[in-house]
Amino acid sequence: MAFITTIPENQAPEDVKRMYDQNLEKQGYIPNYSRVFSHRPQVMEAWGNLLRAIKSNLDTRRFELVTLAAARALKNSYCSLAHGSILRRNFYSPEQLTSIAKDYQQADLTPAETAMMAFAEQIVRDASAITSNDIEELRKHGFSDAEIFDITATVAARCFFAKTLDALGAEPDEIYLGLEEGLRQILTVGRPIGGQTKE
């Protein structure tokens, strides 16, 4: 489940129990990522506040596509599966989402969506190599400077969360086994689901 010990529910102090209870109320189970944060629930709370602030300026589909691009570039299965699941549930068929995950450049996305996903990948791979020309390219696709900030903040925040989970060995939750097999395979870009071997 993780490379570090985590605090079980029956030993959880008040702040950890509150975090676990919130998970149970919202999701119906305690996700592995939450258990990893059990030693520092205040960091999980701060992350949640940061994420809410970032998301408040983005429509859901844009946020999820940018996050998916970042997660895949980070080779983080957990976030790829989680945000792929949201896209699957709210926006795309399995075939459409598989196409996006496999090669968003060739998928049925708008030029602006393709550009923002490419920019997200670029941030993950080497933010120091980004130039004013890259920003100008986004402007040409209709993004305002405030929207470019939102995309950048979404990716930078994802880097923190994804790298924390992978470094501490948090496995994607078994609930993602419920995704269609082909889609699940393509969204599993790094660590396998809940002790499964990577397909």
GUMARDREN-757527 format. One record per residue (C-alpha): residue number from 0; residue in three letters; x negated, y, z negated. Coordinates in Angstrom, 3 decimals, padded with zeros to 6 digits. Example, Ala and Ser with C-alpha at 12.3 -4.5 7.8 and 13.67 -1.06 7.14 Angstrom:
BEGIN
<pos = 0; code = ALA; east = -012.300; north = -004.500; up = -007.800>;
<pos = 1; code = SER; east = -013.670; north = -001.060; up = -007.140>;
//
This chain:
BEGIN
<pos = 0; code = MET; east = 000.000; north = 000.000; up = 000.000>;
<pos = 1; code = ALA; east = -002.866; north = 002.392; up = -000.854>;
<pos = 2; code = PHE; east = -006.555; north = 002.386; up = -001.694>;
<pos = 3; code = ILE; east = -005.915; north = 004.178; up = -004.984>;
<pos = 4; code = THR; east = -003.672; north = 003.092; up = -007.830>;
<pos = 5; code = THR; east = -000.281; north = 004.801; up = -007.895>;
<pos = 6; code = ILE; east = 002.068; north = 005.436; up = -010.781>;
<pos = 7; code = PRO; east = 004.974; north = 002.943; up = -010.962>;
<pos = 8; code = GLU; east = 008.476; north = 004.192; up = -011.624>;
<pos = 9; code = ASN; east = 008.641; north = 002.716; up = -015.135>;
<pos = 10; code = GLN; east = 005.478; north = 004.590; up = -016.167>;
<pos = 11; code = ALA; east = 006.181; north = 007.867; up = -014.406>;
<pos = 12; code = PRO; east = 005.910; north = 011.080; up = -016.440>;
<pos = 13; code = GLU; east = 008.674; north = 013.633; up = -016.005>;
<pos = 14; code = ASP; east = 007.268; north = 015.459; up = -012.962>;
<pos = 15; code = VAL; east = 006.511; north = 012.220; up = -011.106>;
<pos = 16; code = LYS; east = 009.915; north = 010.757; up = -012.014>;
<pos = 17; code = ARG; east = 011.555; north = 013.902; up = -010.645>;
<pos = 18; code = MET; east = 009.664; north = 013.490; up = -007.363>;
<pos = 19; code = TYR; east = 010.636; north = 009.810; up = -007.140>;
<pos = 20; code = ASP; east = 014.273; north = 010.576; up = -007.969>;
<pos = 21; code = GLN; east = 014.390; north = 013.186; up = -005.202>;
<pos = 22; code = ASN; east = 013.089; north = 010.559; up = -002.752>;
<pos = 23; code = LEU; east = 015.708; north = 008.048; up = -003.877>;
<pos = 24; code = GLU; east = 018.489; north = 010.588; up = -003.527>;
<pos = 25; code = LYS; east = 017.403; north = 011.799; up = -000.091>;
<pos = 26; code = GLN; east = 016.010; north = 008.632; up = 001.492>;
<pos = 27; code = GLY; east = 017.280; north = 005.749; up = -000.592>;
<pos = 28; code = TYR; east = 013.769; north = 004.502; up = -001.398>;
<pos = 29; code = ILE; east = 010.412; north = 005.799; up = -002.634>;
<pos = 30; code = PRO; east = 008.122; north = 006.190; up = 000.382>;
<pos = 31; code = ASN; east = 004.480; north = 005.187; up = 000.216>;
<pos = 32; code = TYR; east = 003.358; north = 008.766; up = 000.869>;
<pos = 33; code = SER; east = 005.155; north = 009.909; up = -002.271>;
<pos = 34; code = ARG; east = 003.454; north = 007.222; up = -004.348>;
<pos = 35; code = VAL; east = 000.038; north = 008.427; up = -003.129>;
<pos = 36; code = PHE; east = 000.899; north = 011.903; up = -004.416>;
<pos = 37; code = SER; east = 001.985; north = 010.524; up = -007.813>;
<pos = 38; code = HIS; east = -001.274; north = 011.696; up = -009.421>;
<pos = 39; code = ARG; east = -000.632; north = 015.263; up = -008.249>;
<pos = 40; code = PRO; east = 003.117; north = 015.827; up = -007.798>;
<pos = 41; code = GLN; east = 002.561; north = 019.579; up = -007.880>;
<pos = 42; code = VAL; east = 000.604; north = 019.245; up = -004.624>;
<pos = 43; code = MET; east = 003.525; north = 017.347; up = -003.074>;
<pos = 44; code = GLU; east = 005.846; north = 020.126; up = -004.212>;
<pos = 45; code = ALA; east = 003.557; north = 022.792; up = -002.738>;
<pos = 46; code = TRP; east = 003.365; north = 020.832; up = 000.529>;
<pos = 47; code = GLY; east = 007.157; north = 020.668; up = 000.659>;
<pos = 48; code = ASN; east = 007.427; north = 024.418; up = 000.125>;
<pos = 49; code = LEU; east = 004.845; north = 025.098; up = 002.843>;
<pos = 50; code = LEU; east = 006.621; north = 022.802; up = 005.267>;
<pos = 51; code = ARG; east = 009.991; north = 024.424; up = 004.609>;
<pos = 52; code = ALA; east = 008.489; north = 027.863; up = 005.226>;
<pos = 53; code = ILE; east = 006.975; north = 026.732; up = 008.530>;
<pos = 54; code = LYS; east = 010.096; north = 024.886; up = 009.693>;
<pos = 55; code = SER; east = 012.368; north = 027.832; up = 008.912>;
<pos = 56; code = ASN; east = 011.081; north = 029.577; up = 012.032>;
<pos = 57; code = LEU; east = 011.271; north = 026.624; up = 014.435>;
<pos = 58; code = ASP; east = 014.123; north = 024.720; up = 015.984>;
<pos = 59; code = THR; east = 014.093; north = 021.054; up = 015.036>;
<pos = 60; code = ARG; east = 013.183; north = 019.623; up = 018.414>;
<pos = 61; code = ARG; east = 010.228; north = 021.943; up = 018.886>;
<pos = 62; code = PHE; east = 008.942; north = 021.185; up = 015.386>;
<pos = 63; code = GLU; east = 009.266; north = 017.436; up = 015.915>;
<pos = 64; code = LEU; east = 007.599; north = 017.418; up = 019.350>;
<pos = 65; code = VAL; east = 004.660; north = 019.474; up = 018.082>;
<pos = 66; code = THR; east = 004.360; north = 017.228; up = 015.024>;
<pos = 67; code = LEU; east = 004.472; north = 014.090; up = 017.159>;
<pos = 68; code = ALA; east = 001.689; north = 015.423; up = 019.395>;
<pos = 69; code = ALA; east = -000.423; north = 016.291; up = 016.353>;
<pos = 70; code = ALA; east = 000.199; north = 012.942; up = 014.635>;
<pos = 71; code = ARG; east = -000.772; north = 010.992; up = 017.740>;
<pos = 72; code = ALA; east = -003.944; north = 013.044; up = 018.216>;
<pos = 73; code = LEU; east = -004.745; north = 012.421; up = 014.532>;
<pos = 74; code = LYS; east = -004.094; north = 008.681; up = 015.056>;
<pos = 75; code = ASN; east = -001.741; north = 008.775; up = 012.093>;
<pos = 76; code = SER; east = 000.913; north = 006.085; up = 012.405>;
<pos = 77; code = TYR; east = 002.883; north = 007.274; up = 009.382>;
<pos = 78; code = CYS; east = 003.681; north = 010.717; up = 010.780>;
<pos = 79; code = SER; east = 004.002; north = 009.419; up = 014.342>;
<pos = 80; code = LEU; east = 006.609; north = 006.872; up = 013.249>;
<pos = 81; code = ALA; east = 008.423; north = 009.241; up = 010.890>;
<pos = 82; code = HIS; east = 008.769; north = 012.104; up = 013.334>;
<pos = 83; code = GLY; east = 009.256; north = 009.794; up = 016.291>;
<pos = 84; code = SER; east = 012.197; north = 008.337; up = 014.355>;
<pos = 85; code = ILE; east = 013.732; north = 011.792; up = 013.964>;
<pos = 86; code = LEU; east = 013.340; north = 012.477; up = 017.680>;
<pos = 87; code = ARG; east = 014.849; north = 009.063; up = 018.442>;
<pos = 88; code = ARG; east = 017.808; north = 009.628; up = 016.144>;
<pos = 89; code = ASN; east = 018.612; north = 013.200; up = 017.174>;
<pos = 90; code = PHE; east = 017.364; north = 013.840; up = 020.695>;
<pos = 91; code = TYR; east = 016.155; north = 010.938; up = 022.836>;
<pos = 92; code = SER; east = 016.901; north = 007.399; up = 023.950>;
<pos = 93; code = PRO; east = 014.226; north = 004.764; up = 023.229>;
<pos = 94; code = GLU; east = 013.161; north = 004.912; up = 026.882>;
<pos = 95; code = GLN; east = 012.867; north = 008.710; up = 026.907>;
<pos = 96; code = LEU; east = 010.891; north = 008.820; up = 023.671>;
<pos = 97; code = THR; east = 008.631; north = 005.979; up = 024.781>;
<pos = 98; code = SER; east = 007.849; north = 007.979; up = 027.905>;
<pos = 99; code = ILE; east = 007.042; north = 011.074; up = 025.840>;
<pos = 100; code = ALA; east = 004.865; north = 009.153; up = 023.395>;
<pos = 101; code = LYS; east = 003.061; north = 007.315; up = 026.168>;
<pos = 102; code = ASP; east = 002.307; north = 010.402; up = 028.282>;
<pos = 103; code = TYR; east = 004.191; north = 013.589; up = 027.498>;
<pos = 104; code = GLN; east = 002.568; north = 015.275; up = 030.518>;
<pos = 105; code = GLN; east = 004.540; north = 012.941; up = 032.812>;
<pos = 106; code = ALA; east = 007.716; north = 012.801; up = 030.717>;
<pos = 107; code = ASP; east = 010.922; north = 014.720; up = 031.335>;
<pos = 108; code = LEU; east = 009.988; north = 017.748; up = 029.231>;
<pos = 109; code = THR; east = 010.060; north = 021.425; up = 030.113>;
<pos = 110; code = PRO; east = 006.736; north = 023.024; up = 031.127>;
<pos = 111; code = ALA; east = 006.834; north = 025.023; up = 027.884>;
<pos = 112; code = GLU; east = 007.255; north = 021.848; up = 025.786>;
<pos = 113; code = THR; east = 004.388; north = 020.176; up = 027.632>;
<pos = 114; code = ALA; east = 002.189; north = 023.226; up = 027.054>;
<pos = 115; code = MET; east = 002.912; north = 023.383; up = 023.321>;
<pos = 116; code = MET; east = 002.189; north = 019.671; up = 022.880>;
<pos = 117; code = ALA; east = -001.107; north = 020.041; up = 024.756>;
<pos = 118; code = PHE; east = -001.985; north = 022.980; up = 022.505>;
<pos = 119; code = ALA; east = -001.151; north = 020.891; up = 019.426>;
<pos = 120; code = GLU; east = -003.541; north = 018.174; up = 020.599>;
<pos = 121; code = GLN; east = -006.199; north = 020.791; up = 021.277>;
<pos = 122; code = ILE; east = -005.944; north = 022.121; up = 017.712>;
<pos = 123; code = VAL; east = -006.441; north = 018.626; up = 016.291>;
<pos = 124; code = ARG; east = -009.345; north = 017.744; up = 018.568>;
<pos = 125; code = ASP; east = -011.329; north = 020.982; up = 018.319>;
<pos = 126; code = ALA; east = -009.678; north = 024.190; up = 017.177>;
<pos = 127; code = SER; east = -012.998; north = 026.010; up = 017.473>;
<pos = 128; code = ALA; east = -012.965; north = 025.427; up = 021.243>;
<pos = 129; code = ILE; east = -009.672; north = 027.283; up = 021.699>;
<pos = 130; code = THR; east = -010.056; north = 030.581; up = 023.534>;
<pos = 131; code = SER; east = -007.873; north = 033.573; up = 024.274>;
<pos = 132; code = ASN; east = -007.156; north = 031.936; up = 027.651>;
<pos = 133; code = ASP; east = -005.400; north = 029.052; up = 025.864>;
<pos = 134; code = ILE; east = -003.232; north = 031.524; up = 023.971>;
<pos = 135; code = GLU; east = -002.496; north = 033.415; up = 027.178>;
<pos = 136; code = GLU; east = -001.383; north = 030.155; up = 028.788>;
<pos = 137; code = LEU; east = 001.223; north = 029.722; up = 026.046>;
<pos = 138; code = ARG; east = 002.387; north = 033.307; up = 026.540>;
<pos = 139; code = LYS; east = 002.896; north = 032.549; up = 030.236>;
<pos = 140; code = HIS; east = 005.301; north = 029.796; up = 029.173>;
<pos = 141; code = GLY; east = 007.353; north = 032.306; up = 027.213>;
<pos = 142; code = PHE; east = 005.960; north = 031.836; up = 023.704>;
<pos = 143; code = SER; east = 005.691; north = 034.955; up = 021.567>;
<pos = 144; code = ASP; east = 002.666; north = 035.448; up = 019.336>;
<pos = 145; code = ALA; east = 004.833; north = 034.663; up = 016.310>;
<pos = 146; code = GLU; east = 005.907; north = 031.382; up = 017.936>;
<pos = 147; code = ILE; east = 002.285; north = 030.544; up = 018.734>;
<pos = 148; code = PHE; east = 001.520; north = 031.065; up = 015.045>;
<pos = 149; code = ASP; east = 004.399; north = 028.724; up = 014.128>;
<pos = 150; code = ILE; east = 003.071; north = 025.976; up = 016.422>;
<pos = 151; code = THR; east = -000.444; north = 026.416; up = 015.033>;
<pos = 152; code = ALA; east = 000.739; north = 026.329; up = 011.413>;
<pos = 153; code = THR; east = 002.787; north = 023.190; up = 012.111>;
<pos = 154; code = VAL; east = -000.290; north = 021.387; up = 013.432>;
<pos = 155; code = ALA; east = -002.659; north = 022.648; up = 010.736>;
<pos = 156; code = ALA; east = -000.259; north = 021.550; up = 007.997>;
<pos = 157; code = ARG; east = 000.086; north = 018.127; up = 009.645>;
<pos = 158; code = CYS; east = -003.697; north = 017.733; up = 009.585>;
<pos = 159; code = PHE; east = -003.676; north = 018.119; up = 005.792>;
<pos = 160; code = PHE; east = -000.892; north = 015.622; up = 005.228>;
<pos = 161; code = ALA; east = -001.941; north = 012.995; up = 007.779>;
<pos = 162; code = LYS; east = -005.585; north = 012.984; up = 006.733>;
<pos = 163; code = THR; east = -004.636; north = 012.739; up = 003.062>;
<pos = 164; code = LEU; east = -002.447; north = 009.701; up = 003.746>;
<pos = 165; code = ASP; east = -004.953; north = 007.921; up = 005.970>;
<pos = 166; code = ALA; east = -007.949; north = 008.602; up = 003.712>;
<pos = 167; code = LEU; east = -006.071; north = 007.109; up = 000.744>;
<pos = 168; code = GLY; east = -004.698; north = 004.149; up = 002.693>;
<pos = 169; code = ALA; east = -000.970; north = 004.966; up = 002.639>;
<pos = 170; code = GLU; east = 000.776; north = 002.524; up = 004.965>;
<pos = 171; code = PRO; east = 003.888; north = 003.496; up = 006.926>;
<pos = 172; code = ASP; east = 007.030; north = 002.269; up = 005.193>;
<pos = 173; code = GLU; east = 008.694; north = -000.981; up = 006.257>;
<pos = 174; code = ILE; east = 011.825; north = 000.934; up = 007.251>;
<pos = 175; code = TYR; east = 010.068; north = 001.746; up = 010.541>;
<pos = 176; code = LEU; east = 010.219; north = -001.932; up = 011.471>;
<pos = 177; code = GLY; east = 013.825; north = -001.109; up = 012.356>;
<pos = 178; code = LEU; east = 012.736; north = 000.912; up = 015.398>;
<pos = 179; code = GLU; east = 013.021; north = -000.703; up = 018.821>;
<pos = 180; code = GLU; east = 009.969; north = -002.930; up = 019.254>;
<pos = 181; code = GLY; east = 008.411; north = -001.223; up = 022.261>;
<pos = 182; code = LEU; east = 008.896; north = 002.218; up = 020.756>;
<pos = 183; code = ARG; east = 007.560; north = 001.077; up = 017.392>;
<pos = 184; code = GLN; east = 004.438; north = -000.293; up = 019.037>;
<pos = 185; code = ILE; east = 003.680; north = 002.905; up = 020.914>;
<pos = 186; code = LEU; east = 004.290; north = 005.064; up = 017.840>;
<pos = 187; code = THR; east = 001.930; north = 002.928; up = 015.737>;
<pos = 188; code = VAL; east = -001.242; north = 004.758; up = 016.696>;
<pos = 189; code = GLY; east = -003.387; north = 003.977; up = 013.659>;
<pos = 190; code = ARG; east = -002.707; north = 002.213; up = 010.379>;
<pos = 191; code = PRO; east = -000.094; north = -000.578; up = 010.758>;
<pos = 192; code = ILE; east = 003.285; north = -000.613; up = 009.043>;
<pos = 193; code = GLY; east = 003.496; north = -001.950; up = 005.492>;
<pos = 194; code = GLY; east = 000.805; north = -004.631; up = 005.678>;
<pos = 195; code = GLN; east = 001.704; north = -005.731; up = 009.218>;
<pos = 196; code = THR; east = -001.115; north = -006.324; up = 011.642>;
<pos = 197; code = LYS; east = -001.159; north = -003.785; up = 014.436>;
<pos = 198; code = GLU; east = 000.574; north = -005.128; up = 017.537>;
//
